[in-house]
């Protein structure tokens, strides 16, 4: 018997289109990625479309989205999704509220499962990982920001300075490195604006420094960490990005590893800040030697799997996680960040075609696996046994939205 078609709806924060020009292409946040998912989904019996809150018409209970047809995105009436892939990057608070309202409405009309969960704020993630003895030694000391005076005191304590980063930030936006000069005659601040532009400033007056920090951070939640020397001899910062994904059987697998490098003197190495991506093995071998590079990659693989399992045990089921590592010149590995909405353009840029292929294919195969959990539940609930249909859609639902942990 032929397997039924699975509908995978990619929900995004917003889609821009010209309402008077139906022939124009919509402005999607990750068009290359969504196009690849749409094309790859068809051979697996998965219909992929992109939608946002604007596409729902509550009065008629219809949903409009964008399907990739004949090499272009076409706005059309789409079936309600079996699986929802959350790729929302909100820029406004009301976007999140509207999206949550829309998803609740959809769950009332048809049960669905979320492909991937969402991680909480960085400090909550840090605290969850810190309780694991294996992972704790790879986590930088992290403290919530409370005041500019606190920043000044911690900067005095760390010769290399401290890093201030948004608790819920991404792509390096709003990150700061604050460091005293050796003779404390001045304080150097460099970082990236909320628009991801780089800047550098010098303060000779502590009061002016504190006023500037207070103004820059405003009311945003921030974290403080010691500055880690994660640049190579060329002065370019670099990090190691791993992509952990569930495979067709629901087991965690390492999809790929790349090294991302930033511009000389920059604070970050992410691609949105002007960075580059290169194959990990040769890059690490050039920096640390072949034998050490192999050891580092093996450690990173072990830490990545442990991190994925730990986060899943704390925060519910995930389909994929992007993990960023820093490596000091001594070879010490630091787990810098975990991301539940990872990109995959690094693999394409690094010309890792196999990792790029798997990064598209694995979410689809996992979506197919999840859809098989929905089918028997629908059958049971649509019978005359008097049980109620599933109405919630969060990633904590049991028993069908269970958490896989494979050791």
C-alpha positions as CSV (number, residue, x, y, z in Angstrom):
1,X,0.0,0.0,0.0
2,X,1.4,3.4,-1.0
3,X,2.3,5.6,2.0
4,X,0.2,8.7,2.4
5,X,1.5,12.1,1.5
6,X,2.9,14.0,4.6
7,X,2.4,17.7,4.7
8,X,5.3,19.7,6.3
9,X,4.6,23.4,6.9
10,X,7.5,25.7,7.5
11,X,6.3,28.5,9.6
12,X,8.2,31.8,9.4
13,X,7.7,35.1,11.2
14,X,6.6,37.0,8.1
15,X,6.4,36.8,4.3
16,X,6.6,40.0,2.3
17,X,4.8,40.1,-1.0
18,X,3.4,42.6,-3.5
19,X,-0.4,42.2,-3.1
20,X,-1.1,43.9,-6.5
21,X,1.5,41.8,-8.4
22,X,0.7,38.1,-8.2
23,X,3.6,37.3,-10.5
24,X,6.3,38.7,-8.1
25,X,8.3,36.3,-5.9
26,X,7.6,36.5,-2.2
27,X,10.5,37.6,0.1
28,X,11.2,34.5,2.2
29,X,13.8,34.6,5.1
30,X,15.8,31.5,3.9
31,X,14.7,30.9,0.3
32,X,17.6,28.6,-0.7
33,X,17.0,26.3,2.3
34,X,13.2,26.2,1.8
35,X,13.6,25.5,-1.9
36,X,16.0,22.6,-1.2
37,X,13.5,21.1,1.3
38,X,10.6,21.4,-1.1
39,X,12.5,19.7,-3.9
40,X,13.9,17.0,-1.7
41,X,10.6,16.3,0.0
42,X,8.7,15.1,-3.1
43,X,10.6,11.8,-3.6
44,X,10.0,11.0,0.1
45,X,6.3,11.7,-0.2
46,X,6.4,14.9,1.7
47,X,4.7,18.1,0.5
48,X,6.6,21.1,1.8
49,X,5.2,24.6,1.9
50,X,6.1,27.9,3.7
51,X,3.5,29.9,5.6
52,X,3.1,32.6,8.2
53,X,0.5,34.1,10.4
54,X,-0.7,36.3,7.5
55,X,-1.7,33.2,5.6
56,X,-4.4,32.1,8.0
57,X,-8.0,33.1,7.3
58,X,-9.8,32.3,10.6
59,X,-13.3,33.0,9.2
60,X,-13.1,30.4,6.4
61,X,-10.6,28.2,8.4
62,X,-8.4,28.2,5.3
63,X,-4.6,28.4,5.2
64,X,-2.6,30.0,2.4
65,X,1.1,29.3,1.9
66,X,3.8,29.2,-0.7
67,X,4.6,26.0,-2.6
68,X,7.6,25.7,-4.9
69,X,6.1,24.8,-8.3
70,X,7.9,24.9,-11.6
71,X,10.9,26.8,-10.3
72,X,9.0,29.5,-8.5
73,X,7.1,30.1,-5.3
74,X,3.4,30.1,-5.8
75,X,0.8,31.3,-3.3
76,X,-1.9,28.8,-2.9
77,X,-4.4,27.2,-0.6
78,X,-2.5,24.5,1.3
79,X,-3.7,21.6,3.5
80,X,-3.3,22.0,7.2
81,X,0.1,20.6,8.2
82,X,0.9,17.2,9.7
83,X,4.3,18.5,10.9
84,X,5.3,22.1,11.5
85,X,8.9,23.2,11.1
86,X,9.4,26.3,13.2
87,X,11.9,28.7,11.4
88,X,10.5,31.9,13.0
89,X,13.1,34.6,13.6
90,X,11.0,37.3,15.3
91,X,12.0,40.9,14.9
92,X,9.0,42.3,16.8
93,X,7.3,41.1,20.0
94,X,3.8,41.2,18.4
95,X,5.0,38.8,15.7
96,X,5.6,36.1,18.3
97,X,2.1,36.7,19.9
98,X,0.3,36.5,16.5
99,X,2.2,33.4,15.5
100,X,1.4,31.6,18.8
101,X,-2.3,32.5,18.4
102,X,-2.3,31.2,14.8
103,X,-0.6,27.9,15.8
104,X,-3.1,27.4,18.6
105,X,-5.9,27.9,16.1
106,X,-4.4,25.3,13.8
107,X,-4.0,22.8,16.6
108,X,-7.8,23.1,17.3
109,X,-8.6,22.3,13.7
110,X,-6.1,19.5,13.1
111,X,-3.5,17.8,15.4
112,X,0.1,18.3,14.3
113,X,3.5,17.7,15.7
114,X,6.4,20.2,15.9
115,X,9.4,18.9,14.0
116,X,11.8,20.7,16.4
117,X,11.6,22.1,19.9
118,X,12.8,25.5,21.0
119,X,15.6,26.2,23.5
120,X,15.1,28.7,26.3
121,X,17.4,31.6,27.0
122,X,21.1,31.0,27.0
123,X,21.5,31.1,30.8
124,X,18.9,28.3,31.2
125,X,20.7,26.3,28.6
126,X,24.0,26.9,30.3
127,X,22.6,25.8,33.7
128,X,21.1,22.6,32.2
129,X,24.5,21.6,30.7
130,X,26.4,22.6,33.8
131,X,24.8,19.9,35.8
132,X,26.5,17.3,33.5
133,X,30.0,16.6,34.8
134,X,31.3,15.8,31.3
135,X,29.9,19.0,29.8
136,X,30.6,21.4,32.8
137,X,34.3,21.6,32.1
138,X,33.7,22.8,28.6
139,X,31.4,25.7,29.6
140,X,32.7,29.2,30.1
141,X,31.8,30.8,33.5
142,X,28.6,32.7,32.8
143,X,26.9,35.4,35.0
144,X,23.7,37.4,34.3
145,X,24.3,41.1,33.7
146,X,23.0,43.3,36.5
147,X,24.7,46.6,36.3
148,X,27.5,48.6,34.5
149,X,29.3,48.7,37.9
150,X,29.4,44.9,37.9
151,X,30.9,44.9,34.4
152,X,33.7,47.3,35.5
153,X,34.6,45.1,38.5
154,X,34.7,41.9,36.4
155,X,36.8,43.7,33.7
156,X,39.3,44.6,36.4
157,X,39.4,40.9,37.5
158,X,40.1,39.4,34.0
159,X,43.2,40.5,32.1
160,X,41.8,39.5,28.8
161,X,38.6,41.4,29.5
162,X,35.0,40.2,29.5
163,X,32.4,39.5,26.9
164,X,28.8,40.8,27.1
165,X,26.3,38.9,25.0
166,X,22.5,39.1,24.6
167,X,20.8,36.3,26.5
168,X,18.5,35.6,23.6
169,X,20.7,37.0,20.7
170,X,21.8,35.4,17.5
171,X,24.3,36.0,14.7
172,X,26.6,37.9,17.0
173,X,24.4,41.0,17.1
174,X,24.9,43.2,20.2
175,X,28.0,41.3,21.5
176,X,30.7,43.3,23.3
177,X,34.3,42.7,24.3
178,X,35.4,45.1,27.1
179,X,39.0,45.2,28.2
180,X,41.2,47.4,30.4
181,X,44.5,48.6,29.0
182,X,47.5,47.2,30.9
183,X,47.9,50.4,32.8
184,X,44.2,51.0,33.3
185,X,44.4,54.4,31.7
186,X,41.7,53.5,29.2
187,X,39.1,50.8,28.5
188,X,38.6,49.4,25.0
189,X,35.2,48.3,23.8
190,X,34.6,46.6,20.5
191,X,31.7,44.6,19.3
192,X,28.7,44.5,17.0
193,X,25.6,46.7,16.9
194,X,22.1,45.3,16.9
195,X,22.2,45.6,13.1
196,X,25.4,43.5,13.1
197,X,27.8,46.3,12.2
198,X,31.2,46.2,13.8
199,X,32.6,49.1,16.0
200,X,35.3,50.0,18.4
201,X,35.5,52.7,21.1
202,X,37.9,53.8,23.8
203,X,36.9,55.3,27.2
204,X,39.2,57.1,29.6
205,X,36.5,57.9,32.1
206,X,34.8,55.1,34.1
207,X,31.6,57.1,34.5
208,X,31.3,57.6,30.8
209,X,31.9,53.9,30.2
210,X,29.2,52.9,32.7
211,X,26.7,55.4,31.2
212,X,27.4,54.0,27.7
213,X,27.1,50.4,28.8
214,X,23.7,51.2,30.5
215,X,22.5,52.9,27.4
216,X,23.7,50.2,25.0
217,X,22.2,47.3,26.9
218,X,19.0,49.3,27.8
219,X,16.6,46.7,29.3
220,X,17.8,43.7,27.3
221,X,18.9,40.7,29.3
222,X,22.6,40.1,28.9
223,X,25.2,37.6,30.1
224,X,28.8,38.2,31.1
225,X,31.6,35.7,30.3
226,X,35.4,35.9,30.5
227,X,37.0,36.7,27.2
228,X,38.5,33.6,25.6
229,X,41.4,33.8,23.2
230,X,39.9,32.0,20.3
231,X,41.8,33.6,17.4
232,X,44.5,32.0,15.3
233,X,48.0,33.4,14.6
234,X,46.5,35.4,11.7
235,X,44.4,37.3,14.2
236,X,41.1,36.0,12.7
237,X,38.6,34.6,15.2
238,X,37.4,31.1,14.5
239,X,34.9,28.6,15.9
240,X,33.8,25.1,15.1
241,X,30.1,24.5,14.1
242,X,28.6,21.1,14.4
243,X,25.2,20.1,13.2
244,X,23.5,17.3,15.2
245,X,20.3,15.9,13.6
246,X,18.0,13.0,14.1
247,X,18.2,10.4,11.4
248,X,15.4,8.3,9.8
249,X,15.3,6.1,12.9
250,X,15.2,9.0,15.4
251,X,18.8,8.6,16.5
252,X,21.2,11.5,17.0
253,X,23.8,11.7,14.2
254,X,26.6,14.2,13.4
255,X,25.7,15.7,10.0
256,X,28.8,17.8,9.6
257,X,31.5,19.9,11.1
258,X,33.0,23.1,9.7
259,X,35.3,25.8,10.9
260,X,34.0,29.4,10.6
261,X,36.5,32.2,10.5
262,X,35.9,35.9,11.0
263,X,37.7,39.0,9.7
264,X,41.0,39.9,11.4
265,X,40.4,41.8,14.6
266,X,36.7,40.9,14.6
267,X,34.9,39.7,17.7
268,X,32.8,37.0,15.9
269,X,33.2,34.5,13.2
270,X,29.6,34.0,12.1
271,X,28.8,34.3,8.4
272,X,26.4,37.2,9.0
273,X,29.3,39.2,10.4
274,X,31.4,38.7,7.2
275,X,32.9,35.4,8.1
276,X,33.8,32.4,6.0
277,X,33.4,28.6,6.3
278,X,36.0,26.0,5.6
279,X,36.4,22.2,6.0
280,X,37.1,21.4,9.6
281,X,39.7,18.6,9.4
282,X,42.4,20.4,7.3
283,X,41.8,23.8,9.0
284,X,42.3,22.3,12.5
285,X,45.3,20.2,11.2
286,X,46.9,23.4,10.0
287,X,46.4,25.0,13.4
288,X,47.1,22.2,15.8
289,X,48.8,19.4,13.8
290,X,47.2,16.3,12.3
291,X,47.1,14.1,15.4
292,X,45.8,16.8,17.6
293,X,43.2,17.8,15.1
294,X,41.9,14.2,15.0
295,X,41.7,14.2,18.8
296,X,39.9,17.5,18.9
297,X,37.3,16.4,16.3
298,X,36.7,13.2,18.2
299,X,36.2,15.1,21.5
300,X,33.8,17.6,19.7
301,X,31.8,14.7,18.4
302,X,31.5,13.2,21.9
303,X,30.5,16.5,23.5
304,X,28.0,17.2,20.7
305,X,26.2,13.9,21.2
306,X,26.2,14.3,25.0
307,X,24.9,17.9,24.7
308,X,22.1,17.0,22.3
309,X,20.9,14.2,24.7
310,X,21.2,16.4,27.7
311,X,19.2,19.3,26.2
312,X,16.6,16.9,25.0
313,X,16.2,15.3,28.5
314,X,15.8,18.8,29.9
315,X,13.7,20.7,27.3
316,X,11.8,18.0,25.3
317,X,12.3,16.5,21.9
318,X,14.4,18.1,19.2
319,X,15.1,17.2,15.6
320,X,18.4,19.2,15.2
321,X,20.8,21.4,17.1
322,X,23.6,23.6,16.0
323,X,26.6,23.7,18.4
324,X,29.4,26.2,18.4
325,X,32.8,25.6,19.9
326,X,35.8,27.7,20.5
327,X,39.3,26.2,20.8
328,X,42.1,27.9,22.7
329,X,45.7,27.7,21.4
330,X,46.3,25.2,24.2
331,X,43.7,22.9,22.6
332,X,41.1,23.4,25.3
333,X,37.6,23.1,23.9
334,X,34.8,25.5,24.9
335,X,31.1,25.0,24.1
336,X,30.1,28.5,23.3
337,X,26.5,28.2,22.2
338,X,23.6,25.8,21.3
339,X,21.1,26.8,18.6
340,X,17.7,25.1,18.0
341,X,17.3,26.9,14.6
342,X,20.6,26.2,13.0
343,X,21.5,27.3,9.5
344,X,23.3,25.1,7.1
345,X,24.9,27.5,4.6
346,X,28.3,26.8,6.2
347,X,28.4,23.4,4.5
348,X,27.7,24.8,1.1
349,X,30.3,27.5,1.5
350,X,32.8,25.0,2.8
351,X,31.9,22.8,-0.2
352,X,31.0,19.8,2.0
353,X,28.4,18.5,-0.4
354,X,27.6,15.3,1.7
355,X,26.9,17.3,4.8
356,X,24.8,19.8,2.8
357,X,22.7,17.0,1.4
358,X,22.2,15.3,4.7
359,X,21.3,18.6,6.4
360,X,18.3,18.8,4.0
361,X,17.4,15.2,3.9
362,X,17.5,14.3,7.6
363,X,14.7,16.7,8.8
364,X,12.5,15.3,6.0
365,X,13.1,11.7,7.0
366,X,12.6,12.5,10.7
367,X,9.3,14.3,9.7
368,X,8.2,11.1,8.0
369,X,9.0,9.2,11.2
370,X,7.0,11.6,13.3
371,X,4.0,11.4,10.9
372,X,3.8,7.6,11.5
373,X,3.1,8.5,15.2
374,X,0.2,10.7,14.1
375,X,-1.6,8.1,11.9
376,X,-2.5,5.5,14.5
377,X,-3.5,8.2,16.9
378,X,-5.9,9.6,14.3
379,X,-7.4,6.2,13.7
380,X,-8.0,5.6,17.4
381,X,-9.5,9.0,18.1
382,X,-11.7,9.1,15.0
383,X,-13.3,5.8,16.0
384,X,-16.4,5.6,18.1
385,X,-14.6,4.7,21.3
386,X,-15.5,8.1,22.7
387,X,-11.9,9.4,23.3
388,X,-11.1,13.0,22.5
389,X,-8.9,14.1,19.7
390,X,-5.4,15.5,20.4
391,X,-5.6,19.3,20.6
392,X,-2.3,20.3,22.1
393,X,0.8,20.6,19.8
394,X,3.7,21.3,22.1
395,X,6.8,19.0,22.1
396,X,6.1,17.6,25.5
397,X,3.0,15.6,24.5
398,X,3.1,11.9,25.4
399,X,3.0,9.1,24.4
400,X,3.3,9.9,20.7
401,X,5.4,12.9,20.8
402,X,8.0,11.1,22.9
403,X,11.6,12.0,23.5
404,X,14.2,9.7,22.0
405,X,17.4,9.4,23.9
406,X,20.0,7.0,22.4
407,X,23.2,6.2,24.2
